[in-house]
Amino acid sequence: MAGDGDSLTLLRKHFPKLRYAYLAPLNLRYGKGRSQVWAIIRSLPQLIRWSIQDHTLLDALLREEMFDRVVSDNRFDLWSHKTECIYITHQLHIRLPKGWRWAEPLMKWWHQRIWRNYNRVWVPDYEDEKESLSGWLGHLGTDSSPLSEQKIRYIGPLSRFATDSHVRNGHDMVTGTTRESADGYGVVAVLSGLEPQRSLMEKEIIRRYSHGNQPVLIVQGLPGRPLTRMKRGNITIVPYLGDEEMRQAILSAGHIIARSGYSTIMDLHAFGVLDKAELIPTPGQSEQEYLAERLKQEH
């Protein structure tokens, strides 16, 4: 396996026996305001360098040993003609902010240019758009070419919690009982995403609940930090949770707060708790705004 930053840290915790390689780090930061357009524009040179470094590193790895298959989770240039390469994405369409929607066909064309370098494209969603989690984002529509459609395969939503298949909606299908966390948190907030927006959301949740009585758990989404617990009145703050602790916290929570990132949505879907989740999009992230609004209408 290969990666960088917190995602690689999390993978190494889950798979400590696997060999790993470091990929090019992408140290992006968002602005503090409601729009991220200029933050993204400023990052374009870094994105280009990042993609070139990924492609160069993969070539170097393939000179050392031949991999049967390379699966890229939304990294643009982890492909090679030397072996089979698969690209994972839920964004066959790219949602742009209001005022920039005129450029969405151009962005779709640009993204297709990227994933056409790969042998296949795996979409972690249901093929039927009516049942899908990604909606318009993950479906090409009627204007797609037969070549594009041939590459695409819908593999269903992905979540590390989906393996706990006998647990849905907090109900254990084996014992017939409802499992609850020993702490019994009324509110569980699961944070994610880039700074400073991650920290700003944490501060907002603390402000919202610091004067109440119900127990609140904030999972900061920082797997690189030591696993410590900090108490602030009725609020408990942890940098991250192991799978079993996270499962118990989510299934026993009366209310869940999270960003509307697609990975988070797939996890909540695996637990069957999207109906009690308050999904807050990262300011300026049009994809998350679309997903949050779409799921709000459904639930």
C-alpha positions, 0 to 999 in steps of 0.5 A: 500500500502507498499513501501520505499524511493522515490517510497513510497513518490510518492505513498503517494502523489497520494493516501493520504487517503490510509493506508501504511506500510514501507517495507525494504529499499534498499539503493543501489548506482551505481559506477561512471564508465561505468560498474556496475558489481562490484557495483552489486556484492558488493550489493548481501549481502544487496539484500539477507537481503532486501528480507528476511526482506520483507518476514518477514514483510509480514508474520507479516502483515498477522498475523494482518489482511488477505489481499485478494491479494498481488501484488509485483512490482518486490520485490522478496520475497513479497509472502506467502502461506496464500493468493494469491500473484502476481509478476509484472516484465517485465524481464522474461529474464535478460540481462547481460553485455558483457562478462557475457552473458554466465551466462544469462541462469543461471540468467533466472533460478534464476529469475524463482525460485523467481517468481514460489513462486507466484501464478501468474506473470503479465507482463506489456507489450503486448503478441505479441513480435512484438508489445511489449515494452520490446522485448526479456526481457519480453518473455520466448521464446520456451525453457520455461516450460508449468508450467512457461507459465501457471503463466504468464499473459500479462496485457499491458503497465502500466502508471499513464498517460494512464488514460488520454486516450483522449490525444495522441501526444499532441492532445486533441481528445475531443476539437480537439486542441493541448495542449501546456504548458504555458512555452513552453519548447523546451527540457524536461529532465526527470531524474530517477535512482540511484545516482550518475548516476542521478546527473551525467546525470543532470550535463551533460544536464546542460552542454549541454544546458547552452549556448543555447537560447531555454528553457529547463526543467529538472525534477530531479525525486526527489519527496521527496524534496520541490516543488521549481523552480530554474532558471539557464539562459534558464534552469528551474530545478524542483525536480518533477512535478504533473501529469497534469504539467508533461503531459503538459510539455511532450506533448508540448516538441520538444525534450525529454531526459530520461533514458531508464528505463522501467517505463519511456518507458511505460509513454512515450508510453502512451503519444505517444511520443517515436519517439521524445525521446532521451533515454540514458541508465544508464551506466552499466545497460544492460537492459536499454542499450538493451531497448534503442537500440531496441527502437532506431531501431524502431523509 
